[in-house]
Amino acid sequence: MNVDVDQLRQLSEQALHEASHHDWQKALQLQQQRNTLMRTVFSPQGEKQPLPDAELESVISFMLKSDKQLKQMIDIQRPSLEQAFQQFRKKRQNIDEYLSHRPM
């Protein structure tokens, strides 16, 4: 098996792992690394020898499955992130209002 293809799988797995532990920054970094590597692996100049169809199909299927799981995790987290953002925004508005009425 191709080393770069193995690395694509590993980066996908690691991104899922980090997302499952709510380390979204690390998951994003891993996804970006994977995207960079994908451009190399799947570019016509990237591979000295073309990947066998079965290997190509397997890695693409694996990455699509991983992406689907990652999207599901994001969808689950989205409401709580939106709520936290709204709370932060409300607190910020309260502080701004307080400061605008404070005598100088």
Residue pairs with C-beta under 8 A, 6 or more apart in sequence:
1 55
2 41
2 47
2 51
2 55
4 37
4 40
4 41
4 46
4 47
5 41
5 51
5 55
5 59
7 37
8 34
8 37
8 38
8 41
8 59
8 63
9 59
9 62
9 63
11 30
11 31
11 33
11 34
11 37
12 34
12 62
12 63
12 66
12 67
13 66
14 30
15 27
15 30
15 31
15 34
15 66
15 70
16 27
16 66
16 69
16 70
16 73
18 24
18 26
18 27
18 30
19 27
19 70
19 73
19 74
20 73
22 77
24 77
27 70
31 70
34 63
38 63
39 46
40 46
41 47
41 51
51 59
